[in-house]
């Protein structure tokens, strides 16, 4: 198994999107029930979202203080992910490029889960969840983002990743690809 054989091409990915509405429509079309979380990086910030009932909900719609436009011209990369796979698109000099990693019979047999803490905690006195998003604040500067997760209480949020492992000719293991699989809440140890 190689990294290239793990990746699948992204069919119908335009080199450019004419508008934010066109990009949003394409995202909704690509989403699956188990691959509906969105994490995008733009020139001016991070965008969290989730496709629910054929609609793309963005964190900035719930919390104006984290609003970043999902504009094709400023989009650097976008991940649509969940337990079954991850679609990643990114901006190149020639337009958008993309790849899909989906678990299935072609996936390597060896993989492992990893967790990355997201920065920020919920301000329980002030910032109640709105819809599917919870506002997290970190540090004296008050850095903010709002991932699509609720019911945190005193818990923190972790991003879950899957790393795919293969072996070289000498039998040494190495990670050939990684993808996002979800968000979860957990107590910090």
C-alpha positions as CSV (number, residue, x, y, z in Angstrom):
1,X,0.0,0.0,0.0
2,X,1.3,3.4,-0.9
3,X,0.1,6.9,-0.1
4,X,-1.0,7.3,-3.7
5,X,-3.1,4.1,-3.6
6,X,-4.8,5.3,-0.4
7,X,-5.8,8.6,-2.0
8,X,-8.8,8.7,-4.3
9,X,-9.3,11.5,-6.8
10,X,-12.0,14.1,-6.1
11,X,-14.4,13.8,-9.0
12,X,-16.1,17.0,-10.1
13,X,-13.8,19.4,-8.2
14,X,-13.7,22.6,-10.2
15,X,-10.4,24.5,-10.6
16,X,-12.2,27.6,-9.4
17,X,-15.6,28.4,-7.7
18,X,-17.4,31.4,-9.1
19,X,-18.9,32.4,-5.7
20,X,-19.2,31.5,-2.1
21,X,-22.7,30.1,-2.9
22,X,-21.1,27.8,-5.5
23,X,-18.5,26.6,-3.0
24,X,-21.1,26.0,-0.4
25,X,-23.3,24.0,-2.8
26,X,-20.4,21.8,-3.8
27,X,-19.6,21.1,-0.1
28,X,-23.1,20.1,0.6
29,X,-23.1,17.8,-2.5
30,X,-19.9,16.1,-1.3
31,X,-21.0,15.6,2.3
32,X,-22.2,12.2,3.6
33,X,-23.9,11.6,6.9
34,X,-20.7,10.2,8.4
35,X,-18.5,12.8,6.7
36,X,-20.1,16.1,7.4
37,X,-17.8,18.1,9.7
38,X,-15.9,21.0,8.1
39,X,-12.6,22.6,9.0
40,X,-11.3,25.2,6.7
41,X,-8.4,27.6,6.8
42,X,-8.6,30.9,5.0
43,X,-6.3,33.9,4.7
44,X,-8.2,35.6,7.5
45,X,-9.0,32.8,9.9
46,X,-10.3,29.3,10.7
47,X,-13.8,28.2,9.7
48,X,-15.7,25.5,11.5
49,X,-18.9,24.0,10.0
50,X,-21.2,21.0,9.6
51,X,-23.5,19.9,6.9
52,X,-26.9,19.1,8.4
53,X,-30.0,18.3,6.4
54,X,-28.5,19.4,3.1
55,X,-27.5,22.8,4.6
56,X,-24.0,24.0,5.5
57,X,-24.0,25.6,9.0
58,X,-21.0,27.7,9.7
59,X,-19.7,28.8,13.2
60,X,-19.7,32.4,12.1
61,X,-23.4,32.3,11.5
62,X,-23.9,31.3,15.2
63,X,-21.1,33.5,16.7
64,X,-20.3,36.8,14.8
65,X,-17.0,37.1,16.7
66,X,-15.6,34.1,14.8
67,X,-17.1,35.0,11.4
68,X,-14.7,34.4,8.5
69,X,-16.1,34.3,4.9
70,X,-15.9,31.0,3.1
71,X,-14.8,32.8,0.0
72,X,-13.1,30.8,-2.8
73,X,-10.4,33.5,-3.3
74,X,-9.2,33.5,0.3
75,X,-9.7,29.7,1.0
76,X,-6.3,28.0,1.6
77,X,-7.6,24.5,2.4
78,X,-10.8,22.8,3.4
79,X,-11.5,19.4,5.0
80,X,-14.8,17.7,5.1
81,X,-14.4,14.8,7.5
82,X,-15.9,12.1,9.7
83,X,-15.5,8.5,10.8
84,X,-15.7,7.1,7.2
85,X,-13.3,9.5,5.4
86,X,-11.8,12.9,4.7
87,X,-12.1,15.0,1.6
88,X,-9.3,17.6,1.5
89,X,-9.1,20.4,-1.1
90,X,-6.4,23.1,-1.3
91,X,-5.5,26.1,-3.3
92,X,-2.7,25.8,-5.9
93,X,-1.3,28.2,-8.5
94,X,-3.5,26.4,-11.1
95,X,-6.7,26.4,-8.9
96,X,-8.1,23.8,-6.5
97,X,-6.7,20.3,-6.1
98,X,-8.1,17.6,-3.9
99,X,-7.9,14.1,-2.5
100,X,-10.2,11.7,-0.7
101,X,-9.2,9.1,1.9
102,X,-12.1,6.8,2.7
103,X,-11.9,3.7,4.9
104,X,-12.8,0.5,3.1
105,X,-11.3,-2.6,1.6
106,X,-8.4,-0.7,0.0
107,X,-7.3,0.8,3.4
108,X,-4.2,-0.5,4.9
109,X,-4.8,-3.0,7.7
110,X,-2.6,-1.0,10.1
111,X,-3.8,2.3,11.5
112,X,-4.1,4.0,14.8
113,X,-6.1,6.8,16.4
114,X,-4.5,10.0,17.8
115,X,-6.0,12.9,19.6
116,X,-5.1,16.6,19.5
117,X,-6.4,19.0,22.1
118,X,-8.1,22.1,20.6
119,X,-7.2,25.3,22.4
120,X,-9.8,27.1,24.4
121,X,-12.4,26.4,26.9
122,X,-16.1,27.3,27.2
123,X,-16.9,30.4,29.2
124,X,-19.7,28.9,31.2
125,X,-20.8,32.3,32.6
126,X,-21.2,34.0,29.3
127,X,-21.0,31.8,26.1
128,X,-23.7,29.2,25.8
129,X,-23.7,26.9,22.8
130,X,-25.7,28.2,19.8
131,X,-27.2,25.4,17.7
132,X,-24.5,22.9,17.1
133,X,-21.5,25.2,17.9
134,X,-19.8,26.0,21.2
135,X,-17.6,29.1,21.5
136,X,-14.2,28.3,22.9
137,X,-11.9,31.1,24.2
138,X,-8.2,30.8,25.1
139,X,-5.6,33.1,26.6
140,X,-5.4,36.7,27.6
141,X,-5.8,37.7,24.0
142,X,-9.2,36.0,24.0
143,X,-8.5,33.9,20.9
144,X,-11.8,32.3,19.8
145,X,-13.2,29.6,17.6
146,X,-16.5,27.6,17.6
147,X,-16.3,23.9,16.7
148,X,-19.5,22.0,16.0
149,X,-19.8,20.3,19.3
150,X,-22.2,20.8,22.3
151,X,-22.7,19.4,25.8
152,X,-19.2,20.2,26.9
153,X,-19.8,21.1,30.6
154,X,-16.3,21.3,32.0
155,X,-14.8,19.1,29.3
156,X,-12.3,20.1,26.6
157,X,-12.5,19.3,22.9
158,X,-10.2,17.0,21.1
159,X,-9.7,16.5,17.3
160,X,-9.5,12.8,16.5
161,X,-7.1,11.7,13.7
162,X,-6.4,8.3,12.1
163,X,-2.8,7.6,10.9
164,X,-2.3,4.9,8.3
165,X,0.8,2.7,8.7
166,X,2.7,0.8,6.1
167,X,6.1,-1.0,6.1
168,X,9.2,-0.5,4.0
169,X,11.3,-3.2,2.4
170,X,13.2,-3.6,5.7
171,X,10.0,-4.1,7.7
172,X,10.1,-0.7,9.4
173,X,6.7,0.9,10.0
174,X,6.0,4.5,8.9
175,X,2.9,6.7,8.6
176,X,1.9,7.0,5.0
177,X,-1.1,9.2,5.5
178,X,-3.2,10.9,8.2
179,X,-6.7,12.2,8.2
180,X,-9.3,13.8,10.6
181,X,-12.0,11.6,11.9
182,X,-14.0,13.7,14.3
183,X,-14.4,15.8,17.4
184,X,-14.9,14.5,20.9
185,X,-15.1,15.9,24.4
186,X,-12.9,14.7,27.2
187,X,-11.7,15.6,30.6
188,X,-8.2,17.1,30.6
189,X,-5.8,14.9,32.7
